[in-house]
Amino acid sequence: MIPGRCAILGPMRVLAFAASTRAGSVNLTLAKLVVRVAERSGSSVDFADYADFAVPVYGGDVEAADGIPPGAYAFADRVRAADAFMIVSPEYNASMPGHLKNLIDWVSRIKPQPLWGTHALLASASPRLTGGNRGLWALRVPLEHLGTRVFPEMFSLSAADEAFTESGELISAKYDKRLTSSVTDFLDLVAAVRGHGRPSVG
Ligand SMILES: Cc1cc2nc3c(=O)[nH]c(=O)nc-3n(C[C@H](O)[C@H](O)[C@H](O)COP(=O)(O)O)c2cc1C
């Protein structure tokens, strides 16, 4: 059987997005590659544009006056429709970008809280040497607090501005192998937990 696929339940559904709207985003390039790996493994991917989750800065008075914004409900709906989600996020000042934490804060106000019991894979890309990995450790905290089972392995790509071919593949075969195993190991685990059949090996 193909990993991530089950004869009874069909393909696994995975939400994926890059937490950057910047033209030329290295995280968007990496997210597109993550999506291709997941699709090759038999998953059905909902690849979201981060702009779909646009929300104002959270404030109690904003919520009281205007309610929870559509961008937060869009995120919640797409997480609920998926078996798992994958975030590829930049690192800002050794943490996650403020806009991503702000989105999580809004989503946490929805009842029932949509992140509880979900599964997530985190990845990052940065032109710098740390590859954005510190930001992923920060991102784990609110996600795990809200009940997301964050996959222990995280993929962080350093020198990301020089890491891709023109067609968006990784130049390094070693990194490509590592990315592929991170994504497929994650999907195999989610397939097993979500009852998509025994994940296949080899
Ligand atoms: C406010 C700000 C803070 C940043 N802090 C870090 C940092 O702590 N570590 C790092 O590796 N890169 C940092 N960067 C550089 C980003 O990794 C780089 O701009 C990256 O290209 C952003 O991701 P994107 O290309 O997907 O938009 C920072 C960038 C900005 C704008």
PDBQT file of the ligand as one rigid body, heavy atoms in Angstrom, charges set to zero:
ROOT
HETATM    1  C1  LIG A 301      11.780  41.132  11.799  1.00  0.00    +0.000 C 
HETATM    2  C2  LIG A 301      12.690  40.059  11.285  1.00  0.00    +0.000 A 
HETATM    3  C3  LIG A 301      13.402  39.308  12.168  1.00  0.00    +0.000 A 
HETATM    4  C4  LIG A 301      14.230  38.275  11.701  1.00  0.00    +0.000 A 
HETATM    5  N1  LIG A 301      14.878  37.475  12.597  1.00  0.00    +0.000 NA
HETATM    6  C5  LIG A 301      15.527  36.371  12.162  1.00  0.00    +0.000 A 
HETATM    7  C6  LIG A 301      16.056  35.428  13.079  1.00  0.00    +0.000 A 
HETATM    8  O1  LIG A 301      15.969  35.570  14.276  1.00  0.00    +0.000 OA
HETATM    9  N2  LIG A 301      16.654  34.307  12.579  1.00  0.00    +0.000 N 
HETATM   10  C7  LIG A 301      16.759  34.087  11.221  1.00  0.00    +0.000 A 
HETATM   11  O2  LIG A 301      17.261  33.044  10.838  1.00  0.00    +0.000 OA
HETATM   12  N3  LIG A 301      16.279  34.978  10.329  1.00  0.00    +0.000 NA
HETATM   13  C8  LIG A 301      15.680  36.111  10.769  1.00  0.00    +0.000 A 
HETATM   14  N4  LIG A 301      15.152  37.010   9.882  1.00  0.00    +0.000 N 
HETATM   15  C9  LIG A 301      15.440  36.812   8.452  1.00  0.00    +0.000 C 
HETATM   16  C10 LIG A 301      14.416  35.895   7.827  1.00  0.00    +0.000 C 
HETATM   17  O3  LIG A 301      14.789  34.560   8.065  1.00  0.00    +0.000 OA
HETATM   18  C11 LIG A 301      14.404  36.172   6.313  1.00  0.00    +0.000 C 
HETATM   19  O4  LIG A 301      13.973  37.497   6.077  1.00  0.00    +0.000 OA
HETATM   20  C12 LIG A 301      13.544  35.173   5.586  1.00  0.00    +0.000 C 
HETATM   21  O5  LIG A 301      13.791  35.311   4.187  1.00  0.00    +0.000 OA
HETATM   22  C13 LIG A 301      12.074  35.392   5.898  1.00  0.00    +0.000 C 
HETATM   23  O6  LIG A 301      11.328  34.316   5.399  1.00  0.00    +0.000 OA
HETATM   24  P1  LIG A 301      10.566  34.364   3.984  1.00  0.00    +0.000 P 
HETATM   25  O7  LIG A 301      11.645  34.503   2.921  1.00  0.00    +0.000 OA
HETATM   26  O8  LIG A 301       9.861  33.073   3.898  1.00  0.00    +0.000 OA
HETATM   27  O9  LIG A 301       9.636  35.548   3.993  1.00  0.00    +0.000 OA
HETATM   28  C14 LIG A 301      14.346  38.051  10.318  1.00  0.00    +0.000 A 
HETATM   29  C15 LIG A 301      13.619  38.848   9.416  1.00  0.00    +0.000 A 
HETATM   30  C16 LIG A 301      12.811  39.833   9.897  1.00  0.00    +0.000 A 
HETATM   31  C17 LIG A 301      11.999  40.659   8.912  1.00  0.00    +0.000 C 
ENDROOT
TORSDOF 0
